[in-house]
Amino acid sequence: MKIKLKFIYILIGMTIISMSSCKDWLSESPSSQLTSEELYETESGFREALIGIYIKMASEDLYAKKMTWHFADLLAIPYVKNNSTSSEPYYIVRHVYSANSVKEKYINPIWNESYQTIANINNALKNVENQSNVLNAKSKKLIKGELLGLRAYIHLDLMRMFGYGNLSNRADYEMRLTIPYVTVYSKELTPQLPYNETMSLVIKDIKEALSNLEDDPVRNLHPSSYYDDINIDGFWDNRDRRLNYYAVQALLARAYMWEGSNAGLEEAFKIASDLTKEEGTAYKWITYSDISSTNLTLVDRTFGVEHLFALDVYSLKAIFNPYMIDPEQDTYNMVSYIARKDFEESIFESGYWGKSGYYYAPNHPEADASGLIPLSLLGSGNPIAGIGEADYRLKYHFEFSSSSSMGNVYYLKKYYQPENYNDVNYRKNRIPLLKISEMYYILAEYYIHHNNESKALDILDQVRFHRGLEKKIDPRLIVSVQSELTKEYIREFSGEGQLFYYYKRLNILDPTDYGISGGYRGIENYGFNDDIFLIPYPDDEILYGNRVQ
């Protein structure tokens, strides 16, 4: 029997000073809450604590909104925004981090809630060791592995947001301090460490998590009866919806990519190679029948079967739907929209970007000095005709609107929750945090790095095939293989908060260098630099915690 996992508050049993700051972290304490000591007196209490951590991650201040489809996504400037200065997104897409609304509504809550979640994780880990007699040996390893993986996940995201990118090219990599990596439940201030030491802690936690998750039920290494003694209530049945062994593998690959060294790339490549071979076990590919129903309650918009790790956000409808509405009806409550022409032509290849009657194909032998070729050269059976219209991501992650106030635009509808949404195959309330497509893109990046562009294109074509694109990429019609990978990131991770980190990791300062139109965004001085990439610490961290960034 599968249990229903309900919200449980985890009361921090003492008034502690944040492991990262000097602020007090005292949770609310309604009468229904258990103290920390009471919670960990039973195995079910450990389970409730674990689920409570997931639910905390699924808050609006973290991954239900700000760390995915709102703040983190807008940082990459993938969209146009109306010019209302009363709107926080106006300042976010312009990277005005000093704006009070940005600091108070985004930067501070993201930092504070992340470290409070880490505090809860560390408290649980402390009790895993101190109360080991309470836990079955199998449960202990699974719970500990999940907790360590979650601790590494949140810290890595904090480093990606509040730290520098392009680490392998930084001379001060072993000297410059980054975010505190907190491993103990204590009121003592955790000192900052250099980037290399902090990355080592991330990787150490992930590897230890993998060691503890070796017997994860999701791997099918044992008959189901092997888990009977710990799974009477079905708690371990839903491993494919939590941070399981495969998800932690993917997290390790992501961490190695962020670390950025050649050795790290080799390790990430090995992991991604192994994971992509696990089709049918770790993941499935989305199919047309999963997304094409005219009944919106049956459409899997987020491609849930491809998620390696995702959160169930029970209030996603209330959080997301009010923002993603037809711009014709309300232009001010929208977070984002995209001008049709440049989006279709520059990103989704459904039209012909640039001069009327021409196509931008700088590698084509007959391209002019501007990289344009006459449309007539492509012929009636040209290799790009209709590509965009077929792409599942354009058709099902965005909604087209012909707006009298803004013209023809697309707006993000990836997380739209219709009435009576069907939860078969995890369609409902899902926000992905790790997907199998990221592993394929790691493979492509590896081959680009090793100058095997044909193999990189082949990898990209594999993903594109599962996005409804049967036509393969024509090398004559692209700016570069890296540009195709960049466009894939834009298409694939819309509303997931990953694009900003991709730009930051590779130090992509001007996406227009990759054949991506920036003009439709209407943003002044479109592009990036270190000041833009580095989200500042909360003011209190600098003033009272003496943090160095």
N, C-alpha and C positions, 0 to 999 in steps of 0.2 A: 504494500500500500504506500502510495506517495504522500508524504506529509505536505501540508500547506505551510510554507515558510512565512511567518508573519513578522512584522516589524518588532524589533526589540531594542530598547535603549540600553546602551552600555554605560553604566555610571563609572566614571573614573573615581576610584575609592579614596582619593586624596586630592586636595587642592594642589595641583602641580604647576610649575612654571613650564611653559612649552619647551620641549626639547630643542626648539629652534629659536625661541624668542623669550622675552621677559613677561609675556602676557599670561595671566592666569587662565587655565583651561578647566573650568568647573562646569561640568555638564548640568543641565536641568535635572531636577530630581523629583518627578511626580511620584505619587505614592505607589504606583504600579511597578516602579523600577526595582531591580535587584541590586544589592551592593556587589562590588567586584568579587568579594570573598564568597558570597552566596552563589553567584553565577557559576563559578568554577568548581562547585562541589560535586557536580554530576557531569557525565559525558554529554548529556543533552544541553547543559549549560555552555559547554565549549562550542557546540554546534550553533547555538543561538548567538553566541558572541561572534562567530565567524560570519553568519548571515547578517548580523548587525553591521559588520564592517562593510559588506557589500552594499547594504542599503545606504550607509553613510556615503559611500562612493557614488551612489546613484542620486545624490542630492543636486539641486540646481547649482550650488556653488562649485560643484566638481563636475562629474561626467554626464549628468543629465542635461547639462546646458553649457556652462562656461568653459569647460575643458574640452568640449567637442564642437557642437554646431554653432556656438555663439562666439565668445571671446577668442578662443584659440583658432577658430576657423576664419574669423574676420581679420585676424592679424596678417594673414597671407594676402589680403586684398583681392579675394577672388570675385568680389561683387561690387556693383555700384550701390551707393546708398543715397537716399534723398539728402538734401542739404540743410536739414533741420538741426541747428546747433543745440537744440534741447534734447537731442537723442544721443545716448552713449555711443552707439555704433558710428556716429559721425566722427567722434574722437578716436575710436579704436582703429578704424581703417586708415586714419591719418597718423596713427601712432603717437598721439598726444597723451603720453602716460602720466604727465603731470596734472591732467585735468582731475579735479576732485572726484567727479563722478566715476572716472575710470579707477582711481585708487581705492575709493571707498566701496564700490560695488563689484569690482572685479579683482584687482591685484590683492588687496588685503584678504578678502574671503577665500580666494583660491589658496593662498599661502597658509592661512590659519586653519582652514578645514582640512587641508592636506596633512598638516603636521598633527592635527588632533586625531585624524584617522590613523596616522602612524603610531601615535601614542596608544590608541586602542589595540593596534596590532602588537605592539611591544608588550603591553600588559597581558594579552592573550598568550604570547610566546613565553613570557615569564612563568605563567601558570601552567603551560604545557610541561615545562621542566619541573616546577615545584609540586605539581599535583599529578605527576605521571601515574601514580597508583590509581587514579580515577579513570584513566583512559585505557581502553583496549590497545594493545601494541600496534595493530593495524590502523586504528583510528588516529592514534598519536602521530604516526608518520604522515598520514594524509593531511591532517589538520596543520601540522607543523610545516609541511611542504607548501600548502596553500598560503599560509600566513607569510612565510619568507618570500614567496613569489609576489604577493601583494605589496609587501614592504619595498621590495626592489622596484616594482612597477611604479609606485607613486613617487619614490625618490628619483627615478630616472626621468619621469615627466617634469618634476620640479627642476631638475638640472637642465632639461631641454628648454624649459620656458624661462627660467631665471638665470641661466648660465650662458656661457659663450658656446658657439658651435664651431664647426671647422677645426676641431681640436688637433688633428694631426699636423696642421700647419701653423700651430701656435708655439712660438719659442718658449713661452712662459708656462707651458702646459703642466710642468712639474713644480711650479712655484705659485701660480695664481690660485687663490682660494675660491671655492665654489660653495654651493648650498650645504648646510649641515646634514650629514648622514647619521640618522639617529637609530641606534640599535638597542638602547636600554630604556626601560620605563623608570624615569627618574626626574626629580625636580632640578637637577643640575643642568646647567647650560652645556649643550654639546658644541665642542669647538669645530670650526671649519677646517677642512683639509684641502690640499691641492686637488686639481682635477684628476690627475692620474691615480691618486690614492682613493678618491671618492668613486671613480669608475671601478676600481678593484673591489670596493665594498659591494657595489651593485652586482658585479659578476659573481662574487663570492656567495652572496645571498641566493642568486639564481641557481648556481650550481648545487648549493646545498638543498634548495627546493627540489630540484630534479632528482637528487639522490633520495629524498624522502618520498617522492612521488613515483618511484620505480614501479610499484605495484598498483598504480592508479587503475581503478576498474575500467576507465575509458580505453585502456590499451588492450584489453581482452587477453591478458597473459594467463589468466586463471579461469576456471569455470565459475559461473555465477555463484555456485554454492560456497566458494572460497570466502565470500564476503557475508554469508548468511548471519554470522554471529554479530556483525556490526551494522547490518542493513535491514533489520526487522521492520523498521518503519519506512524504508525506502529513501533515506536521506542521501545515500550515495548513488542513487539512480540517475541523477541529473548532472553528471560530471561534465558533459559536453556543454553545459551552460555556465560553467565556472572556470576559474583559473586552473585548468588541469595540466597534465604532463605536456601535452602538445602545445598548449598555450604558453607554458613556461619556456619550452624550447624556442618558440617564436620570439618571446621576450628576450631571450639570450641573444638571438640573432640581431634583434633591434639594438640591443646594448652594444654589441660588437660594432655595428655600423656607426653608432654614435661615437664610439671611441676612435674610430677612423683610421687606425693604422693598417698597413698591408696585412699584418698578421691577423688583425681583427676581421678584415674583409674575408680572409681565407676561412676563418672559423665560422663566420656568418654564412658563407657559401656552403660549407659542409652541412650546417644545420638546415638551411633552406632546401638543399638538395634532398635531405632525408625527409623533411616534412612534406614536400610536394609529391613524394612517392606514397604518401599515406592516404590517397584518395579512397573514400569509402570507410575509412576508420577515423581519421582526424577531421575530415571535411568531405563535403560533396560540392559539386558545381551547381549553381542555379540553372534551372531550365526555363524555357519559354513558358511552359505550362504553370510554373510557379508564380509568374508575374503578369500573365496576360489576361487574366479573368476580367470581365467587365464588372464583376462584383468586387468592389474595392475591399471588402472584408476578407477576400481570399488572396490578395496581392502581397507578396513578400518583398516589400520595397527595399529593405536593407540587405537582401540576399542572405538571410539568416543561416542557411545551411553551410555557408562559407565562413562563418564566424569561428575563430579559434577561441576567442574570449569576448564576451559581451555582457552588458548589464541589463537586467530587467528593471525598467523604470516604471513603476506602477502608476505614477501620475503623469506619464509622458503626454497624454492627450491634453491635459490642462496646461502643461508647460509649453508644449511645442505648437499646438494648433493655433493659438491666438496670434503667433508671430508669422506663420506661414499662410497668409491669406491672399486672395486675389488682389493685386495692386490697384485694380480698377475700383475696388471697394474701399480700400484704406491704404494710403501710401505711407503713413507715418508709423503704423504698428509693425510694418514689415522689417525684418532684419536685412534681407538681401534680395536683390534681383539682378539680372544680367541682360544686357542689350542683346537682342536676338542675333543680329548680323555677325558681330565679331565672335560671339560665343559659338555659334554654329560653324562658322567658317574657320576660325583660328583654333578652336579646341576640338570640336567634333567633326570637322572635315566634311560637313554636308554641303558646303557652298564653296565659293572661290574668293578667298580673302585678298583684298587689295583692289587694284584697278579693275574696273568693270570689263568683263570679257577676258580677264587674265587670271592665272593661278600662280601663287607663290611657290616655286619649286627651284630653289637656288642650285641644287645639284643636277638639275636636268641639263643635258648637253646643249640645248637650244635656249636656255634662260638668258635674258638680257642682263644688263649691268645691275638692274634692281632685283634680279632673281625671279623675274616674272616670265611665264610662257603663255602664249595665246591658248585660250580654252580649246580652240579647234584642234590643237595637237593631241589632246586627250581622246578625241573621237567619241563616238556614241557609246562605246563600251569602256569608257575611261575607268581607271582603277579607284577613283574616289567618289564617283557619282553615288549618291544615296547612302554613303557610309554613316553619316550622322543620324539620319532618320532611323537606321536599323539599330543603333547602339542602345542597349537596354538602359544604360545610365542616363542618357538624355531623355528617353521616353518615360522612365519610371521614377527617376530621382528629381526631375524638374517638371514644372507645369508651365505651359505656354499661356500667355495672356496678351491680348491686343488692347493696350490701355490708352485711353484718350489723353491721359496726363503724361505718360512716359513712353508711349509708342509700343512697339513689339518687344516683349521681354519674356525671360524665363525667371521663375522663382523656385527656390528649393522646396521640395515637398517630400523629401526622403523619409521623414519621420512622421508624416501625417497619419493620424489615428482616426479612421472612420468609426462611425457608430457600430457597435456589435462586432468589433474586429475579431476575426477568427485566430486562435492561438496555435493552430496546427503548424508544425515545422517552425515554431518560434517566430511567427510573424509579428506578434503584438509586443509593444513596449520595449523594443530591442534597440540598444545603442551599441554598435560594435567598437571594441577597443583593440582587437588584433584580428586580422583576416588573412586568409591564405594568399590572396593576391599580393600582399606585401612581401611574402617569401619569393614569389615569382619575380617581383621587381628587384629584389636583392640579387637573384641569379642574373638578371639582365645587367644590373650595374657591375657585377663582377666581370661579366664578359666585355662590357664597355671598357672597364679598367685594363683588361688584358688585350685590348684591340681586336677582339673577336666580334665585330659588329654584326655579322650575319647571324651568329648564334644568339646575340642579344635580341635582334629583331625576331628571331624564331620564338624566343621566350615571350616577348610581348605579344606576338601573334597568337600564342596559346591562350593567354588571358582574353585577348580580343575576341577570339572564337567563341568563348563562353560569355561574351557580351553581345552576341548576335552579329558579329562582324566576320563574315566568311572570307572577305577579300583581305589578302595579306598586304602588309606595308610595302610600298614600292620605294626602294632606296633612292630613286631618282627624284622623288617628289617630297623629300623631307629636308629640313634644315640640317639635322644631325640625328644620330641615334639617341643622344642624350636629350634632344628636344622632344623626341617621341616618348621617352620615359617620363619627362617632365609633364607632358600633356596627359599621359596615363595617370600620373599622380593627381592632376587636377580633376580628371574625369572620375577616378575611382574613389577618392577620399573626400568628395564634397560633403560638407557638414560633419566631418569626423575630426577636424583639428590637426590633421597630419601634414598638410601642405606647408604650413609655416616652418615646421621642423625640418622638412625636406630641403627647403630653400636655405635654412640656417645651417644645416649640417654640411651642405655642399658649397656654402657661401655664394649662392646664386643671388647676385645683387640686382640684376635687371632681367626679369623673365622674358622681356621682349627680345633679348639676344637669342632666345630659343624658338623664335617664330611665333610667340604668343602675344597677341595684341593687348596693349595696356590702355589704349585710348578710351575704350568703352567704359572704363571704371569711373572716369570723371574725377580721379584723384590727382591732386597736385603732386608733382615730383615723384611719380610712380617709381618705386624701386626700394632697395634695402641697403642697410649698412650696419656696422656693429652697434651703433646707438639704437637703431630700430630693432635689431634682433634681440637685444638684451632687455628683457622686461625687468624694471627696477624692483628691488626688494621693497617691502612695506617700510614706510618711514620709521616706524617703531623699531624695526630691526637695526636700522642704522643708528638711531638716536639713543636707544636704551640697550640694545644688544651688542653694539659695537661691531656689527657685521661689516665685512669688506666684500665688495662686489667687483 
